Amino acid sequence: GSAPQMLTAQRLELEVALLPLLSRRFELIEFGLVGVVIALESDAKGQKNWEPALAPGTPAPTPGAAGTAMAIGVGNVEITNGTLTYRDGASGDVTRVAIDRLSLRGRDSTAPIAAEFRGKVNEIPLVIEGTLGPLDALLQKRWPYPVNLQGEVAGRVIVVTGGARGIGRSLCEGLLRAGAKVVAADLTWDDIEAVIIGKAPD
């Protein structure tokens, strides 16, 4: 990435489970960041700075394979008073997120995640809460990924529910253009964006 650090924080709060350490598993019960600054970006070829770069000729990991079992587990995550920027290396677009509060809480990595966000995206107020699929499913890219969110964008009601088959910034962009209550099922992120702005998905 072009930023000196991908992530900095004024304060880091951790609570670690002891018993899993006996099985060589590092499991965080609580993970909190205060005053965090996150800089995410991709280059023109789509390589992301939060993903490890593979050596030429190295095959990508197979989603859901046994070798992808997590050696690190994260339970509940909370971020307060933070900022996040995402720079798309292909288009040059930059998305800026001001995080008043982001909370992700799950019983374990196989359980649904209770999510809440309050803040702004590109200066547009956003309040959203609901449930997401398990962390394991997201990390192993097991699509469709369950999404059930509701809230307000600039004071307007928004509902997104269904199964996502990928992750991209189009969901965020679609939320910002939302003008009415919307229910969308079994869609890709691009489909969800299209439905939110009033177009029929392909």
Short mmCIF file of the C-alpha atoms (twelve columns), coordinates in Angstrom:
data_MODEL
# 
_entry.id   MODEL 
# 
loop_
_atom_site.group_PDB 
_atom_site.id 
_atom_site.type_symbol 
_atom_site.label_atom_id 
_atom_site.label_alt_id 
_atom_site.label_comp_id 
_atom_site.label_asym_id 
_atom_site.label_seq_id 
_atom_site.Cartn_x 
_atom_site.Cartn_y 
_atom_site.Cartn_z 
_atom_site.pdbx_PDB_model_num 
ATOM 1   C CA . GLY A 1   0.000   0.000   0.000   1 
ATOM 2   C CA . SER A 2   0.967   3.630   -0.426  1 
ATOM 3   C CA . ALA A 3   0.145   4.584   3.190   1 
ATOM 4   C CA . PRO A 4   3.014   4.172   5.712   1 
ATOM 5   C CA . GLN A 5   0.805   1.895   7.868   1 
ATOM 6   C CA . MET A 6   -2.323  -0.048  6.976   1 
ATOM 7   C CA . LEU A 7   -3.695  0.309   10.522  1 
ATOM 8   C CA . THR A 8   -2.920  2.471   13.545  1 
ATOM 9   C CA . ALA A 9   -4.885  2.973   16.776  1 
ATOM 10  C CA . GLN A 10  -4.723  5.107   19.895  1 
ATOM 11  C CA . ARG A 11  -5.718  2.157   22.063  1 
ATOM 12  C CA . LEU A 12  -5.984  -1.605  21.619  1 
ATOM 13  C CA . GLU A 13  -8.077  -3.719  24.009  1 
ATOM 14  C CA . LEU A 14  -7.742  -7.522  24.020  1 
ATOM 15  C CA . GLU A 15  -9.235  -10.370 26.032  1 
ATOM 16  C CA . VAL A 16  -7.717  -13.780 25.241  1 
ATOM 17  C CA . ALA A 17  -9.240  -17.198 25.981  1 
ATOM 18  C CA . LEU A 18  -6.735  -19.380 27.843  1 
ATOM 19  C CA . LEU A 19  -7.884  -22.963 27.187  1 
ATOM 20  C CA . PRO A 20  -7.629  -22.788 23.361  1 
ATOM 21  C CA . LEU A 21  -3.933  -21.916 23.749  1 
ATOM 22  C CA . LEU A 22  -3.366  -25.541 24.829  1 
ATOM 23  C CA . SER A 23  -4.484  -26.567 21.330  1 
ATOM 24  C CA . ARG A 24  -2.239  -23.925 19.709  1 
ATOM 25  C CA . ARG A 25  -5.236  -21.757 18.870  1 
ATOM 26  C CA . PHE A 26  -5.139  -18.043 19.667  1 
ATOM 27  C CA . GLU A 27  -8.726  -17.016 20.393  1 
ATOM 28  C CA . LEU A 28  -9.766  -13.453 21.167  1 
ATOM 29  C CA . ILE A 29  -12.925 -13.099 23.245  1 
ATOM 30  C CA . GLU A 30  -12.958 -9.305  22.893  1 
ATOM 31  C CA . PHE A 31  -11.048 -7.162  20.397  1 
ATOM 32  C CA . GLY A 32  -11.437 -3.391  20.689  1 
ATOM 33  C CA . LEU A 33  -9.877  -0.489  18.819  1 
ATOM 34  C CA . VAL A 34  -10.211 3.172   19.831  1 
ATOM 35  C CA . GLY A 35  -9.123  6.020   17.572  1 
ATOM 36  C CA . VAL A 36  -8.268  3.672   14.732  1 
ATOM 37  C CA . VAL A 37  -7.076  4.764   11.268  1 
ATOM 38  C CA . ILE A 38  -7.377  2.091   8.545   1 
ATOM 39  C CA . ALA A 39  -6.011  2.504   5.000   1 
ATOM 40  C CA . LEU A 40  -7.174  -0.187  2.558   1 
ATOM 41  C CA . GLU A 41  -6.311  -0.154  -1.117  1 
ATOM 42  C CA . SER A 42  -5.882  -2.245  -4.211  1 
ATOM 43  C CA . ASP A 43  -3.517  -1.784  -7.121  1 
ATOM 44  C CA . ALA A 44  -4.358  -1.678  -10.819 1 
ATOM 45  C CA . LYS A 45  -4.131  -5.497  -10.989 1 
ATOM 46  C CA . GLY A 46  -6.564  -6.002  -8.099  1 
ATOM 47  C CA . GLN A 47  -3.990  -7.000  -5.460  1 
ATOM 48  C CA . LYS A 48  -5.262  -5.843  -2.049  1 
ATOM 49  C CA . ASN A 49  -2.976  -4.637  0.718   1 
ATOM 50  C CA . TRP A 50  -4.835  -6.710  3.359   1 
ATOM 51  C CA . GLU A 51  -4.295  -9.972  1.467   1 
ATOM 52  C CA . PRO A 52  -0.911  -11.755 1.303   1 
ATOM 53  C CA . ALA A 53  0.740   -11.562 -2.096  1 
ATOM 54  C CA . LEU A 54  1.287   -15.001 -3.640  1 
ATOM 55  C CA . ALA A 55  4.583   -15.848 -5.311  1 
ATOM 56  C CA . PRO A 56  4.354   -16.353 -9.104  1 
ATOM 57  C CA . GLY A 57  3.035   -19.813 -9.899  1 
ATOM 58  C CA . THR A 58  1.606   -20.363 -6.415  1 
ATOM 59  C CA . PRO A 59  -1.996  -21.631 -6.610  1 
ATOM 60  C CA . ALA A 60  -4.614  -19.694 -4.649  1 
ATOM 61  C CA . PRO A 61  -6.081  -21.478 -1.580  1 
ATOM 62  C CA . THR A 62  -9.219  -23.491 -2.288  1 
ATOM 63  C CA . PRO A 63  -12.239 -22.023 -0.448  1 
ATOM 64  C CA . GLY A 64  -13.507 -24.395 2.222   1 
ATOM 65  C CA . ALA A 65  -10.447 -26.648 2.082   1 
ATOM 66  C CA . ALA A 66  -9.310  -28.342 5.275   1 
ATOM 67  C CA . GLY A 67  -6.077  -26.349 5.250   1 
ATOM 68  C CA . THR A 68  -7.984  -23.104 5.715   1 
ATOM 69  C CA . ALA A 69  -9.049  -23.958 9.254   1 
ATOM 70  C CA . MET A 70  -8.425  -20.946 11.450  1 
ATOM 71  C CA . ALA A 71  -5.519  -20.964 13.881  1 
ATOM 72  C CA . ILE A 72  -6.702  -17.565 15.129  1 
ATOM 73  C CA . GLY A 73  -10.251 -16.932 16.294  1 
ATOM 74  C CA . VAL A 74  -11.905 -13.575 16.949  1 
ATOM 75  C CA . GLY A 75  -15.119 -13.316 18.943  1 
ATOM 76  C CA . ASN A 76  -16.441 -9.795  19.509  1 
ATOM 77  C CA . VAL A 77  -15.030 -6.741  17.742  1 
ATOM 78  C CA . GLU A 78  -15.747 -3.113  18.581  1 
ATOM 79  C CA . ILE A 79  -14.287 -0.005  16.921  1 
ATOM 80  C CA . THR A 80  -14.994 3.529   18.159  1 
ATOM 81  C CA . ASN A 81  -13.950 6.936   16.870  1 
ATOM 82  C CA . GLY A 82  -12.153 5.655   13.789  1 
ATOM 83  C CA . THR A 83  -11.674 6.349   10.107  1 
ATOM 84  C CA . LEU A 84  -11.296 4.040   7.129   1 
ATOM 85  C CA . THR A 85  -10.311 4.846   3.570   1 
ATOM 86  C CA . TYR A 86  -10.481 2.508   0.590   1 
ATOM 87  C CA . ARG A 87  -8.590  3.425   -2.580  1 
ATOM 88  C CA . ASP A 88  -9.418  1.489   -5.754  1 
ATOM 89  C CA . GLY A 89  -6.196  1.217   -7.736  1 
ATOM 90  C CA . ALA A 90  -8.003  0.426   -10.992 1 
ATOM 91  C CA . SER A 91  -10.438 3.366   -10.969 1 
ATOM 92  C CA . GLY A 92  -8.664  5.760   -8.598  1 
ATOM 93  C CA . ASP A 93  -11.876 6.166   -6.576  1 
ATOM 94  C CA . VAL A 94  -11.539 6.733   -2.830  1 
ATOM 95  C CA . THR A 95  -14.226 5.863   -0.275  1 
ATOM 96  C CA . ARG A 96  -13.949 7.509   3.167   1 
ATOM 97  C CA . VAL A 97  -15.717 6.097   6.217   1 
ATOM 98  C CA . ALA A 98  -16.014 7.874   9.574   1 
ATOM 99  C CA . ILE A 99  -16.715 5.272   12.278  1 
ATOM 100 C CA . ASP A 100 -18.527 6.487   15.374  1 
ATOM 101 C CA . ARG A 101 -19.146 2.897   16.433  1 
ATOM 102 C CA . LEU A 102 -18.795 -0.478  14.727  1 
ATOM 103 C CA . SER A 103 -19.766 -3.591  16.676  1 
ATOM 104 C CA . LEU A 104 -19.508 -7.200  15.466  1 
ATOM 105 C CA . ARG A 105 -20.506 -9.845  17.996  1 
ATOM 106 C CA . GLY A 106 -20.660 -13.614 17.491  1 
ATOM 107 C CA . ARG A 107 -20.748 -16.552 19.894  1 
ATOM 108 C CA . ASP A 108 -17.957 -18.214 17.892  1 
ATOM 109 C CA . SER A 109 -16.578 -18.290 14.343  1 
ATOM 110 C CA . THR A 110 -19.366 -20.635 13.175  1 
ATOM 111 C CA . ALA A 111 -22.254 -18.546 14.589  1 
ATOM 112 C CA . PRO A 112 -24.077 -15.615 12.932  1 
ATOM 113 C CA . ILE A 113 -22.653 -12.155 13.615  1 
ATOM 114 C CA . ALA A 114 -24.739 -9.377  15.184  1 
ATOM 115 C CA . ALA A 115 -23.606 -6.178  13.454  1 
ATOM 116 C CA . GLU A 116 -24.102 -2.483  14.176  1 
ATOM 117 C CA . PHE A 117 -22.603 0.566   12.473  1 
ATOM 118 C CA . ARG A 118 -23.011 4.277   13.167  1 
ATOM 119 C CA . GLY A 119 -21.047 6.866   11.251  1 
ATOM 120 C CA . LYS A 120 -20.680 8.421   7.817   1 
ATOM 121 C CA . VAL A 121 -19.620 7.163   4.397   1 
ATOM 122 C CA . ASN A 122 -18.350 9.919   2.128   1 
ATOM 123 C CA . GLU A 123 -19.969 12.417  4.550   1 
ATOM 124 C CA . ILE A 124 -23.398 10.747  4.275   1 
ATOM 125 C CA . PRO A 125 -24.854 9.641   7.667   1 
ATOM 126 C CA . LEU A 126 -25.415 5.894   7.972   1 
ATOM 127 C CA . VAL A 127 -26.970 3.886   10.815  1 
ATOM 128 C CA . ILE A 128 -27.352 0.164   10.178  1 
ATOM 129 C CA . GLU A 129 -27.778 -2.999  12.252  1 
ATOM 130 C CA . GLY A 130 -28.746 -6.629  11.798  1 
ATOM 131 C CA . THR A 131 -27.038 -9.986  11.305  1 
ATOM 132 C CA . LEU A 132 -24.378 -11.369 8.996   1 
ATOM 133 C CA . GLY A 133 -23.260 -14.920 8.316   1 
ATOM 134 C CA . PRO A 134 -20.519 -16.672 10.341  1 
ATOM 135 C CA . LEU A 135 -16.936 -15.427 10.160  1 
ATOM 136 C CA . ASP A 136 -15.723 -18.839 8.939   1 
ATOM 137 C CA . ALA A 137 -18.027 -18.636 5.921   1 
ATOM 138 C CA . LEU A 138 -16.713 -15.187 5.000   1 
ATOM 139 C CA . LEU A 139 -13.016 -16.056 5.394   1 
ATOM 140 C CA . GLN A 140 -13.424 -19.268 3.393   1 
ATOM 141 C CA . LYS A 141 -15.532 -17.461 0.753   1 
ATOM 142 C CA . ARG A 142 -18.469 -19.825 1.028   1 
ATOM 143 C CA . TRP A 143 -21.114 -18.100 -1.069  1 
ATOM 144 C CA . PRO A 144 -23.886 -17.125 -0.785  1 
ATOM 145 C CA . TYR A 145 -23.030 -15.252 2.408   1 
ATOM 146 C CA . PRO A 146 -26.111 -14.449 4.561   1 
ATOM 147 C CA . VAL A 147 -26.967 -10.749 4.958   1 
ATOM 148 C CA . ASN A 148 -29.870 -9.277  6.940   1 
ATOM 149 C CA . LEU A 149 -29.421 -5.556  7.593   1 
ATOM 150 C CA . GLN A 150 -31.708 -2.602  8.185   1 
ATOM 151 C CA . GLY A 151 -31.241 1.024   9.116   1 
ATOM 152 C CA . GLU A 152 -31.166 4.555   7.745   1 
ATOM 153 C CA . VAL A 153 -29.105 6.319   5.113   1 
ATOM 154 C CA . ALA A 154 -29.339 10.115  5.402   1 
ATOM 155 C CA . GLY A 155 -32.597 9.606   7.304   1 
ATOM 156 C CA . ARG A 156 -34.118 7.222   4.736   1 
ATOM 157 C CA . VAL A 157 -35.078 3.641   5.601   1 
ATOM 158 C CA . ILE A 158 -33.086 0.817   4.019   1 
ATOM 159 C CA . VAL A 159 -33.421 -2.967  4.287   1 
ATOM 160 C CA . VAL A 160 -31.016 -5.429  2.639   1 
ATOM 161 C CA . THR A 161 -31.550 -9.149  3.062   1 
ATOM 162 C CA . GLY A 162 -30.483 -12.212 1.122   1 
ATOM 163 C CA . GLY A 163 -27.335 -14.096 0.162   1 
ATOM 164 C CA . ALA A 164 -24.317 -12.262 -1.240  1 
ATOM 165 C CA . ARG A 165 -22.022 -14.056 -3.664  1 
ATOM 166 C CA . GLY A 166 -19.076 -11.694 -3.350  1 
ATOM 167 C CA . ILE A 167 -17.794 -8.603  -1.603  1 
ATOM 168 C CA . GLY A 168 -17.259 -5.212  -3.180  1 
ATOM 169 C CA . ARG A 169 -17.683 -1.508  -2.644  1 
ATOM 170 C CA . SER A 170 -20.877 -1.504  -4.753  1 
ATOM 171 C CA . LEU A 171 -22.986 -2.394  -1.691  1 
ATOM 172 C CA . CYS A 172 -21.748 0.680   0.126   1 
ATOM 173 C CA . GLU A 173 -22.264 2.859   -2.940  1 
ATOM 174 C CA . GLY A 174 -25.773 1.473   -3.382  1 
ATOM 175 C CA . LEU A 175 -26.670 2.187   0.240   1 
ATOM 176 C CA . LEU A 176 -25.625 5.802   -0.227  1 
ATOM 177 C CA . ARG A 177 -28.014 6.203   -3.146  1 
ATOM 178 C CA . ALA A 178 -30.933 4.492   -1.401  1 
ATOM 179 C CA . GLY A 179 -34.157 6.472   -1.395  1 
ATOM 180 C CA . ALA A 180 -36.750 4.013   -0.070  1 
ATOM 181 C CA . LYS A 181 -37.276 0.760   1.782   1 
ATOM 182 C CA . VAL A 182 -35.919 -2.138  -0.270  1 
ATOM 183 C CA . VAL A 183 -35.958 -5.900  0.197   1 
ATOM 184 C CA . ALA A 184 -33.577 -7.872  -2.042  1 
ATOM 185 C CA . ALA A 185 -33.077 -11.644 -1.848  1 
ATOM 186 C CA . ASP A 186 -30.424 -14.033 -3.222  1 
ATOM 187 C CA . LEU A 187 -28.390 -11.354 -4.979  1 
ATOM 188 C CA . THR A 188 -24.797 -10.433 -5.638  1 
ATOM 189 C CA . TRP A 189 -23.533 -7.165  -4.176  1 
ATOM 190 C CA . ASP A 190 -23.870 -5.591  -7.632  1 
ATOM 191 C CA . ASP A 191 -27.473 -6.832  -7.847  1 
ATOM 192 C CA . ILE A 192 -28.224 -5.348  -4.422  1 
ATOM 193 C CA . GLU A 193 -26.851 -2.001  -5.570  1 
ATOM 194 C CA . ALA A 194 -29.026 -2.116  -8.679  1 
ATOM 195 C CA . VAL A 195 -32.187 -2.920  -6.716  1 
ATOM 196 C CA . ILE A 196 -31.491 -0.198  -4.154  1 
ATOM 197 C CA . ILE A 197 -31.261 2.478   -6.845  1 
ATOM 198 C CA . GLY A 198 -34.463 1.212   -8.486  1 
ATOM 199 C CA . LYS A 199 -33.189 -0.983  -11.338 1 
ATOM 200 C CA . ALA A 200 -34.048 -4.635  -11.913 1 
ATOM 201 C CA . PRO A 201 -31.058 -6.971  -11.462 1 
ATOM 202 C CA . ASP A 202 -29.847 -8.990  -14.464 1 
# 
